[in-house]
Amino acid sequence: MKTLIIRFGRLGDLLLTLPALRDLVAAEPGPEHERHFLVLADHAELLAPLPEIDRLWTLPRGAGRAQLDELASLLDEQGFDRVVD
């Protein structure tokens, strides 16, 4: 199961998401479960050391249409089973 969690809100919103991430890991343990996180680049440094996240995706604040389209294409190639926002 491959999950993408998207959190573009403010830092406090992002921090409030972390207990849910830990609950997800506890409910679905094992290497067959991948958890990806998409955040604004400003917040990536905070999440990078977390072992619960298998891959961290970032988007620069104020990204233009071309960057959004490129990221969307890359994410689509990942074949996520579910996306949580």
Sequence and secondary structure as in RCSB ss.txt:
>XXXX:A:sequence
MKTLIIRFGRLGDLLLTLPALRDLVAAEPGPEHERHFLVLADHAELLAPLPEIDRLWTLPRGAGRAQLDELASLL
DEQGFDRVVD
>XXXX:A:secstr
 EEEEEE S HHHHHHHHHHHHHHHHHS STT EEEEEEEGGGHHHHTT TT SEEEEE TT  HHHHHHHHHHH
HHH  SEEE 
